[in-house]
Amino acid sequence: MHRVTLIPGDGIGPEVTSAVRVVLEAAGAPVEFEAVLSGQEAERQAGTPLPPAVFQSIARTKLVLKGPTYTPFGGNYRVAVERPGPDGKVGRRSYPSVAITLRKELGLFVNLRPIKNYPNVPSRYQDVDIVIFRENSEDLYVGNERQVGDGAAEAIKLITRAASERVARFAYDYMRRVGRRKITIGHKANVLKLTDGLFLKTAQEVGREYSDIVTEQRVVDALCMELVIKPETYDGLLLTNLYGDIVSDLAAGLVGGLGVAPGANIGPDCAMFEAVHGTAPDIAGKDIANPMAMILSAVLMLRYVNETQSADRIEKALCDVLAEKRKVTRDVGGTAGTQAFAHAIAEKLRSA
Ligand code: NAD
């Protein structure tokens, strides 16, 4: 039995994570959840969106299934934690969001986001099958900003050889393991010659050690254009943190939207699974959010702990429900609610 810390999160988070529980239970997946409060409700109750109980649970389980958590736009919102750092000494650190805090504090250095077409999910493209490897620990996305006088602000983009090499090595090893053929490194090294230049050079050096995998590079703006024109020609994408965030949503749009894009954050001794989407405040509480992205994130989690059979069964049941198109949410062309979609998958699993 795998114990998993469950963070239902904010907005549509509780709806889509409860859908996951329905499906995992019907599959008989050997998973036991420890639900913990994090996000806006934790902030109201405990004065922080990430109370120590969250880290205590993760220290036991080393596995997290996380619903999205809300972050205000602008202002000076920070999530503060007081915990032992990499040197073992307790220190106080703060980050721009709950998700970034968890990724940084848990050492989850890569964000893995598979993007592919599912049967009957309306999309402008077919045959898209891409894996995004996003560096998860540095770059502009860690939100290291400061005000410069009254009328200006700056953000620091730090890129290191160590973090670039770590994510590149993970990406190439992953591609080799699953029999994929090509990695495209996205960058802006024509302008950001030192930072993106270092990421590109380091990733290319790692790539030279993997003669079975083709390495190519694209300036990230041209990459976005080509992804829209011919997404089926891409295989693995290796990106820094901010470009990885933006390209992930673009890629989700190629296969039917944010409702269908799962993700995993992986570190040396801990992993956290979460969908690409956020809290979707516009549809929260209405039972219309698509639970697919969260269910597929749980499938990634099952594969990570080698529960391949449960993972395959769930993915097949999901595909069967999609193929019938009767009990799917409206973003993928149906009229069913979040829970009805999950129960239809559960039904398929029970009758299989
Ligand atoms: P969003 O992903 O929440 O929503 C963007 C659009 O996609 C909305 O129209 C929404 O309705 C739709 N959408 C998202 N998920 C869907 C689903 N499962 N089914 C159907 N439609 C879906 O992005 P946003 O509006 O920019 O962000 C809202 C909040 O979420 C912000 O506070 C943001 O910081 C947060 N966020 C959190 C995470 C995380 O916790 N990892 C990730 C992204 C955004």
Boltz pocket constraint, residues with backbone or C-beta under 6 A from the ligand:
constraints:
  - pocket:
      binder: B
      contacts: [[A, 12], [A, 16], [A, 67], [A, 68], [A, 69], [A, 70], [A, 71], [A, 72], [A, 99], [A, 258], [A, 259], [A, 260], [A, 274], [A, 275], [A, 276], [A, 277], [A, 278], [A, 279], [A, 280], [A, 281], [A, 282], [A, 283], [A, 288], [A, 289], [A, 290], [A, 291], [A, 293], [A, 331]]
      max_distance: 6.0
